[in-house]
Amino acid sequence: MGTVYAALDGQGGRVALKPVHPQLAADPQFRARFHREVGVLRRVAGPGSLHRR
């Protein structure tokens, strides 16, 4: 669904950053799919994943 970047939050912690085009952000179906994706990714753990919040 798009590119995800490794970034730093305001406290210097590593986070995943996924830019979303404003037109997609306005689409309720896209937002629902995006939120489902976030929920799935929060359950993923391993050496190649960022810390979950």
Chimera marker file (.cmm) of the C-alpha trace (Angstrom):
<marker_set name="trace">
<marker id="1" x="0.000" y="0.000" z="0.000" r="1" g="1" b="0" radius="0.5"/>
<marker id="2" x="2.954" y="2.355" z="-0.019" r="1" g="1" b="0" radius="0.5"/>
<marker id="3" x="6.449" y="3.111" z="1.127" r="1" g="1" b="0" radius="0.5"/>
<marker id="4" x="7.313" y="3.036" z="4.820" r="1" g="1" b="0" radius="0.5"/>
<marker id="5" x="10.311" y="4.932" z="6.145" r="1" g="1" b="0" radius="0.5"/>
<marker id="6" x="12.294" y="4.510" z="9.354" r="1" g="1" b="0" radius="0.5"/>
<marker id="7" x="12.234" y="7.818" z="11.234" r="1" g="1" b="0" radius="0.5"/>
<marker id="8" x="12.830" y="9.281" z="14.683" r="1" g="1" b="0" radius="0.5"/>
<marker id="9" x="10.075" y="10.611" z="16.919" r="1" g="1" b="0" radius="0.5"/>
<marker id="10" x="10.380" y="13.742" z="19.075" r="1" g="1" b="0" radius="0.5"/>
<marker id="11" x="12.200" y="11.809" z="21.805" r="1" g="1" b="0" radius="0.5"/>
<marker id="12" x="14.677" y="10.173" z="19.420" r="1" g="1" b="0" radius="0.5"/>
<marker id="13" x="12.891" y="6.799" z="19.327" r="1" g="1" b="0" radius="0.5"/>
<marker id="14" x="12.658" y="4.854" z="16.090" r="1" g="1" b="0" radius="0.5"/>
<marker id="15" x="9.237" y="4.862" z="14.422" r="1" g="1" b="0" radius="0.5"/>
<marker id="16" x="7.744" y="3.834" z="11.104" r="1" g="1" b="0" radius="0.5"/>
<marker id="17" x="6.564" y="6.718" z="8.918" r="1" g="1" b="0" radius="0.5"/>
<marker id="18" x="4.129" y="6.116" z="6.071" r="1" g="1" b="0" radius="0.5"/>
<marker id="19" x="3.139" y="9.249" z="4.159" r="1" g="1" b="0" radius="0.5"/>
<marker id="20" x="-0.445" y="9.249" z="2.879" r="1" g="1" b="0" radius="0.5"/>
<marker id="21" x="-1.665" y="11.401" z="0.009" r="1" g="1" b="0" radius="0.5"/>
<marker id="22" x="-4.381" y="13.847" z="1.199" r="1" g="1" b="0" radius="0.5"/>
<marker id="23" x="-6.885" y="12.482" z="-1.341" r="1" g="1" b="0" radius="0.5"/>
<marker id="24" x="-6.457" y="8.976" z="0.073" r="1" g="1" b="0" radius="0.5"/>
<marker id="25" x="-6.668" y="10.245" z="3.653" r="1" g="1" b="0" radius="0.5"/>
<marker id="26" x="-10.097" y="11.691" z="2.805" r="1" g="1" b="0" radius="0.5"/>
<marker id="27" x="-11.386" y="8.299" z="1.596" r="1" g="1" b="0" radius="0.5"/>
<marker id="28" x="-13.199" y="6.413" z="4.419" r="1" g="1" b="0" radius="0.5"/>
<marker id="29" x="-12.480" y="3.011" z="2.832" r="1" g="1" b="0" radius="0.5"/>
<marker id="30" x="-8.768" y="3.797" z="2.580" r="1" g="1" b="0" radius="0.5"/>
<marker id="31" x="-8.675" y="4.990" z="6.211" r="1" g="1" b="0" radius="0.5"/>
<marker id="32" x="-10.375" y="1.797" z="7.398" r="1" g="1" b="0" radius="0.5"/>
<marker id="33" x="-7.893" y="-0.342" z="5.444" r="1" g="1" b="0" radius="0.5"/>
<marker id="34" x="-4.984" y="1.733" z="6.766" r="1" g="1" b="0" radius="0.5"/>
<marker id="35" x="-6.168" y="1.295" z="10.381" r="1" g="1" b="0" radius="0.5"/>
<marker id="36" x="-6.491" y="-2.472" z="9.857" r="1" g="1" b="0" radius="0.5"/>
<marker id="37" x="-2.948" y="-2.538" z="8.480" r="1" g="1" b="0" radius="0.5"/>
<marker id="38" x="-1.665" y="-0.627" z="11.517" r="1" g="1" b="0" radius="0.5"/>
<marker id="39" x="-3.382" y="-3.125" z="13.830" r="1" g="1" b="0" radius="0.5"/>
<marker id="40" x="-1.754" y="-6.064" z="12.045" r="1" g="1" b="0" radius="0.5"/>
<marker id="41" x="1.677" y="-4.443" z="12.061" r="1" g="1" b="0" radius="0.5"/>
<marker id="42" x="1.458" y="-3.714" z="15.799" r="1" g="1" b="0" radius="0.5"/>
<marker id="43" x="1.290" y="-7.469" z="16.377" r="1" g="1" b="0" radius="0.5"/>
<marker id="44" x="4.440" y="-8.143" z="14.328" r="1" g="1" b="0" radius="0.5"/>
<marker id="45" x="7.668" y="-8.516" z="16.285" r="1" g="1" b="0" radius="0.5"/>
<marker id="46" x="11.154" y="-9.518" z="15.271" r="1" g="1" b="0" radius="0.5"/>
<marker id="47" x="14.653" y="-8.271" z="14.558" r="1" g="1" b="0" radius="0.5"/>
<marker id="48" x="13.548" y="-6.463" z="11.390" r="1" g="1" b="0" radius="0.5"/>
<marker id="49" x="10.622" y="-4.616" z="12.974" r="1" g="1" b="0" radius="0.5"/>
<marker id="50" x="10.441" y="-1.357" z="14.875" r="1" g="1" b="0" radius="0.5"/>
<marker id="51" x="9.203" y="-1.209" z="18.459" r="1" g="1" b="0" radius="0.5"/>
<marker id="52" x="5.405" y="-1.332" z="18.711" r="1" g="1" b="0" radius="0.5"/>
<marker id="53" x="3.427" y="1.422" z="20.494" r="1" g="1" b="0" radius="0.5"/>
<link id1="1" id2="2" r="1" g="1" b="0" radius="0.2"/>
<link id1="2" id2="3" r="1" g="1" b="0" radius="0.2"/>
<link id1="3" id2="4" r="1" g="1" b="0" radius="0.2"/>
<link id1="4" id2="5" r="1" g="1" b="0" radius="0.2"/>
<link id1="5" id2="6" r="1" g="1" b="0" radius="0.2"/>
<link id1="6" id2="7" r="1" g="1" b="0" radius="0.2"/>
<link id1="7" id2="8" r="1" g="1" b="0" radius="0.2"/>
<link id1="8" id2="9" r="1" g="1" b="0" radius="0.2"/>
<link id1="9" id2="10" r="1" g="1" b="0" radius="0.2"/>
<link id1="10" id2="11" r="1" g="1" b="0" radius="0.2"/>
<link id1="11" id2="12" r="1" g="1" b="0" radius="0.2"/>
<link id1="12" id2="13" r="1" g="1" b="0" radius="0.2"/>
<link id1="13" id2="14" r="1" g="1" b="0" radius="0.2"/>
<link id1="14" id2="15" r="1" g="1" b="0" radius="0.2"/>
<link id1="15" id2="16" r="1" g="1" b="0" radius="0.2"/>
<link id1="16" id2="17" r="1" g="1" b="0" radius="0.2"/>
<link id1="17" id2="18" r="1" g="1" b="0" radius="0.2"/>
<link id1="18" id2="19" r="1" g="1" b="0" radius="0.2"/>
<link id1="19" id2="20" r="1" g="1" b="0" radius="0.2"/>
<link id1="20" id2="21" r="1" g="1" b="0" radius="0.2"/>
<link id1="21" id2="22" r="1" g="1" b="0" radius="0.2"/>
<link id1="22" id2="23" r="1" g="1" b="0" radius="0.2"/>
<link id1="23" id2="24" r="1" g="1" b="0" radius="0.2"/>
<link id1="24" id2="25" r="1" g="1" b="0" radius="0.2"/>
<link id1="25" id2="26" r="1" g="1" b="0" radius="0.2"/>
<link id1="26" id2="27" r="1" g="1" b="0" radius="0.2"/>
<link id1="27" id2="28" r="1" g="1" b="0" radius="0.2"/>
<link id1="28" id2="29" r="1" g="1" b="0" radius="0.2"/>
<link id1="29" id2="30" r="1" g="1" b="0" radius="0.2"/>
<link id1="30" id2="31" r="1" g="1" b="0" radius="0.2"/>
<link id1="31" id2="32" r="1" g="1" b="0" radius="0.2"/>
<link id1="32" id2="33" r="1" g="1" b="0" radius="0.2"/>
<link id1="33" id2="34" r="1" g="1" b="0" radius="0.2"/>
<link id1="34" id2="35" r="1" g="1" b="0" radius="0.2"/>
<link id1="35" id2="36" r="1" g="1" b="0" radius="0.2"/>
<link id1="36" id2="37" r="1" g="1" b="0" radius="0.2"/>
<link id1="37" id2="38" r="1" g="1" b="0" radius="0.2"/>
<link id1="38" id2="39" r="1" g="1" b="0" radius="0.2"/>
<link id1="39" id2="40" r="1" g="1" b="0" radius="0.2"/>
<link id1="40" id2="41" r="1" g="1" b="0" radius="0.2"/>
<link id1="41" id2="42" r="1" g="1" b="0" radius="0.2"/>
<link id1="42" id2="43" r="1" g="1" b="0" radius="0.2"/>
<link id1="43" id2="44" r="1" g="1" b="0" radius="0.2"/>
<link id1="44" id2="45" r="1" g="1" b="0" radius="0.2"/>
<link id1="45" id2="46" r="1" g="1" b="0" radius="0.2"/>
<link id1="46" id2="47" r="1" g="1" b="0" radius="0.2"/>
<link id1="47" id2="48" r="1" g="1" b="0" radius="0.2"/>
<link id1="48" id2="49" r="1" g="1" b="0" radius="0.2"/>
<link id1="49" id2="50" r="1" g="1" b="0" radius="0.2"/>
<link id1="50" id2="51" r="1" g="1" b="0" radius="0.2"/>
<link id1="51" id2="52" r="1" g="1" b="0" radius="0.2"/>
<link id1="52" id2="53" r="1" g="1" b="0" radius="0.2"/>
</marker_set>
